[in-house]
């Protein structure tokens, strides 16, 4: 069995569930406001891309786990693409794409 990942919206937060191949599991959450902050920062730095570490440093008021969950969601949904170690928006409407995916998951 491979690692399985699935997403849901629970009480307005993005929830990432992971079940490892060995049966252990964990869950991380990201509030909508944190997802929006990540999107806005990425939009502002779209040309140069961002790394996870840069996001953590640039958004010190957000828990690093929430920033990481937001970035993983954006990458998994095809809203961000990774080239080397940097992550870039896959379109010119990253924020709108992210909100569409968030609310579609909620429905």
N, C-alpha and C positions, 0 to 999 in steps of 0.2 A: 504494500500500500504506500502510496506517495502522500506527501503533505497535502492537506486539503485546506482551502481558504474560502470563506464565504462572508458576505456582507449583509447587514441589515440596518434599518433605522429603528432606534429604540428611544422613545421619549425625546425625540428631536436631536439625537446624537447618532453619528455614524459609528457603527460597531463592526470591528473586524475580528472574526473568529478564525483561529488556526488550530488544526488538529495535525500533529506530527505523525510521521510514519510509525513511531514507537508507541502511539496511543496517547501520549501526553497532549494536553490542549491548553490554549490560553486565549484570552479575549482582551482587546484594547479598544478604547473609545476615543472619539474626537467630536467635540461640539461643533455645531454649525458655525458659530462665530470664529472658531479656530480655523476651520476649513476656508472660510471667506478670507481671513487674514493671510493665509498661505497663498491663496489664489491671487490676491491683490499684490503681494510681494513678487510672486513669479511673473505676473503681468508687467510689473515695473522693470523687471530684469530679464525680460524675454530674449533680448538679443544675445546676452552673454550666458544665459542659462543659470541654473543654481545647483548647488550640491546640498545634501542633507545638512552637513555641518554649517554651511552658510545660512540656511534657514534657521537652524537652532540659534546661531549667533545673532541674526537679524531680528528674531522674534523672541526675545528673552522672557517676556511675560507669559508666553505659552509653554505648557509642558512639552518637553522634547518628544514624548510618546505621541501626543496629539499631532504634532507637526509631522512626525514620521508616518502616522496613520493617514493623514491627509495626503501626503505625497504618494504613498502606496496606492491609495484609492485613485488618484489622478492618473498614475501610470497604468494601473490595471484596466481602467476604463478607456484607455487610449487618448486621454486628454493631454498627457505629458509623454514625451519620448526621451529615452536616455541615449546619449551619445558619449561614449567614454564614461567619465564619472559625472558628467553634467546632465541636467534635465532641462528640457525645453518644451514650451507649449507646442502642441500638435496643430493648433489653429490660432487664428487671430481673435477668437472669442472664448478664451480659456474660462473665465469666470462664468459665463453663460452656460458653457458646456458642463462645467462642474455642478452648477445648480440644477441643471436639467437631470443629470445623473443622480444627484442626491434625492430630488423630489420623485423621480421615477422609482427609485428604490423604496421610497417611503410608501408609495401607492400599493 
